[in-house]
């Protein structure tokens, strides 16, 4: 069973199973914890901590996108809602 289905409009996928929703919630929780750990304690983030947050966050996004693509029932491509763009 797939966790995601292709979006009707635009590019990407949307959760279609409870496991997809859990994956989204887990991703958001990890991102929030990372932001709090690296950026939450100071009023003006240290540039090194900000760069570390951005680097780790980019890696997490890449992993999440890969998992989403593997668990999607169908391909990821631009969609116009099932209608021809010009009609």
HELIX and SHEET records of a PDB file:
HELIX    1   1 UNK A   18  UNK A   39  1                                  22    
HELIX    2   2 UNK A   47  UNK A   70  1                                  24    
SHEET    1   A 3 UNK A  13  UNK A  15  0                                        
SHEET    2   A 3 UNK A   4  UNK A   6 -1                                        
SHEET    3   A 3 UNK A  72  UNK A  73  1                                        
SHEET    1   B 2 UNK A   9  UNK A  10  0                                        
SHEET    2   B 2 UNK A  79  UNK A  80 -1                                        
END                                                                             
